[in-house]
Amino acid sequence: MSPGLRVTAACERHGADVVVRACLDLLTGRDSEPDIVEALGGDHARQVLAQGVPEVHAYWLRVWGARGLLYAWHAAPGADVDVDVDGTLAAATTDPHWRVREMVCKVVATRLRGDVLEAVLPLRDDPVERVRRAAGRAVVRVTAAGS
């Protein structure tokens, strides 16, 4: 099952607000419900959780938290969780692992989060090419949308 379908199913089961909060918790390094973590990360998440989340794999939880925001989002614009999302995304642009930074840029581009754009701008000079490309796409999409 694709990540989008898994996240949609988790939103139906737990509610979108709960899934978004779980994504934010994971993105900031906090724990979340194993059921939601598995929905976000699929088989890989089951394997990582079964190992007790070894430090070498801990970044995947942050990646899955960010990726979940591609598919789950609070429905009410301006709600408190939206502020948390923008602040969490902005903070995650400095994550030590490149996969997290790349995924954050993808979320910013997809969700057109103009309030996070300033934090994304420096990533156009990231040492990892995939992050630079994702940041460039985010800047173009958000700017073109006037967000």
C-alpha positions as CSV (number, residue, x, y, z in Angstrom):
1,M,0.0,0.0,0.0
2,S,1.3,3.5,-0.9
3,P,2.2,6.0,1.8
4,G,-0.7,8.2,0.8
5,L,-3.2,5.4,1.1
6,R,-1.8,4.3,4.5
7,V,-2.0,7.9,5.8
8,T,-5.5,8.3,4.5
9,A,-6.5,5.1,6.2
10,A,-4.9,6.3,9.5
11,C,-6.8,9.6,9.2
12,E,-10.0,7.7,8.8
13,R,-9.2,5.5,11.8
14,H,-7.7,8.1,14.2
15,G,-8.8,11.5,12.8
16,A,-6.7,13.9,10.7
17,D,-5.9,16.0,13.7
18,V,-4.4,13.0,15.6
19,V,-2.3,12.0,12.6
20,V,-1.0,15.5,12.0
21,R,-0.1,15.8,15.7
22,A,1.7,12.4,15.4
23,C,3.6,13.7,12.4
24,L,4.7,16.8,14.3
25,D,5.7,14.7,17.3
26,L,7.9,12.5,15.1
27,L,9.3,15.4,13.1
28,T,10.5,16.9,16.4
29,G,11.9,13.7,17.7
30,R,9.1,12.8,20.1
31,D,7.5,9.4,20.3
32,S,4.1,8.6,18.8
33,E,1.6,5.8,18.7
34,P,3.2,2.7,17.0
35,D,0.0,2.2,14.9
36,I,0.4,5.6,13.4
37,V,4.1,5.3,13.0
38,E,3.5,2.0,11.0
39,A,0.9,3.8,8.9
40,L,3.5,6.5,8.1
41,G,6.4,4.2,7.4
42,G,4.8,0.9,6.3
43,D,6.9,-2.3,6.5
44,H,10.1,-0.4,7.1
45,A,8.5,1.2,10.2
46,R,7.5,-2.2,11.5
47,Q,11.1,-3.4,11.2
48,V,12.5,-0.3,12.8
49,L,10.1,-0.4,15.7
50,A,10.7,-4.1,16.2
51,Q,14.4,-3.2,16.7
52,G,13.6,-0.6,19.4
53,V,14.5,2.2,16.9
54,P,18.3,2.0,16.8
55,E,19.8,5.5,16.8
56,V,21.2,4.9,13.3
57,H,17.6,4.6,12.1
58,A,16.0,7.3,14.2
59,Y,16.0,9.9,11.4
60,W,13.5,7.7,9.5
61,L,10.9,8.6,12.1
62,R,11.4,12.3,11.3
63,V,11.3,11.6,7.6
64,W,8.0,9.7,8.0
65,G,6.6,12.4,10.2
66,A,7.3,15.0,7.5
67,R,6.1,12.7,4.7
68,G,2.8,12.2,6.5
69,L,2.2,15.9,6.2
70,L,2.1,15.5,2.4
71,Y,-1.1,13.5,2.9
72,A,-2.6,14.6,6.2
73,W,-3.3,18.2,7.1
74,H,-5.6,19.9,9.4
75,A,-8.8,20.9,7.5
76,A,-9.4,24.2,9.2
77,P,-7.2,27.0,7.9
78,G,-5.7,29.1,10.7
79,A,-6.3,26.5,13.4
80,D,-3.6,26.1,16.0
81,V,-2.2,23.0,14.5
82,D,-1.4,25.0,11.3
83,V,0.9,27.3,13.3
84,D,2.6,24.3,14.9
85,V,3.1,22.7,11.4
86,D,4.8,25.8,10.0
87,G,7.0,26.3,13.1
88,T,7.9,22.6,13.1
89,L,8.6,22.6,9.4
90,A,10.8,25.6,9.7
91,A,12.8,24.1,12.6
92,A,13.2,20.9,10.7
93,T,15.0,22.6,7.8
94,T,18.1,22.4,10.0
95,D,17.8,18.7,10.8
96,P,21.2,17.0,10.7
97,H,19.9,14.3,8.2
98,W,19.5,15.3,4.6
99,R,16.5,13.1,4.0
100,V,14.5,15.1,6.6
101,R,15.5,18.4,5.1
102,E,14.5,17.1,1.6
103,M,11.1,15.9,2.8
104,V,10.4,19.2,4.5
105,C,11.1,21.0,1.3
106,K,8.7,18.6,-0.5
107,V,6.0,19.4,2.1
108,V,6.5,23.1,1.8
109,A,6.3,22.9,-2.0
110,T,3.2,20.7,-1.9
111,R,1.3,22.5,0.8
112,L,2.5,26.0,-0.4
113,R,3.7,27.0,3.1
114,G,4.9,30.6,2.4
115,D,5.5,31.1,6.1
116,V,8.3,28.5,5.9
117,L,9.9,29.9,2.8
118,E,12.5,32.0,4.6
119,A,13.7,28.8,6.4
120,V,13.9,26.9,3.1
121,L,15.9,29.5,1.2
122,P,19.3,28.6,2.7
123,L,18.7,24.9,1.7
124,R,19.2,26.0,-2.0
125,D,22.9,25.8,-0.9
126,D,22.7,22.6,1.0
127,P,25.6,20.2,0.6
128,V,23.3,17.5,-0.7
129,E,22.0,17.9,-4.3
130,R,18.6,16.3,-3.6
131,V,18.0,18.8,-0.8
132,R,19.1,21.7,-3.1
133,R,16.7,20.6,-5.8
134,A,13.8,20.1,-3.4
135,A,14.4,23.5,-1.9
136,G,14.6,25.1,-5.4
137,R,11.3,23.5,-6.3
138,A,9.7,24.7,-3.0
139,V,10.9,28.3,-3.6
140,V,9.5,28.3,-7.2
141,R,6.2,26.7,-6.3
142,V,5.5,28.9,-3.2
143,T,6.6,32.1,-5.0
144,A,4.5,31.3,-8.1
145,A,1.5,30.7,-5.9
146,G,2.0,33.9,-4.1
147,S,1.7,32.1,-0.8
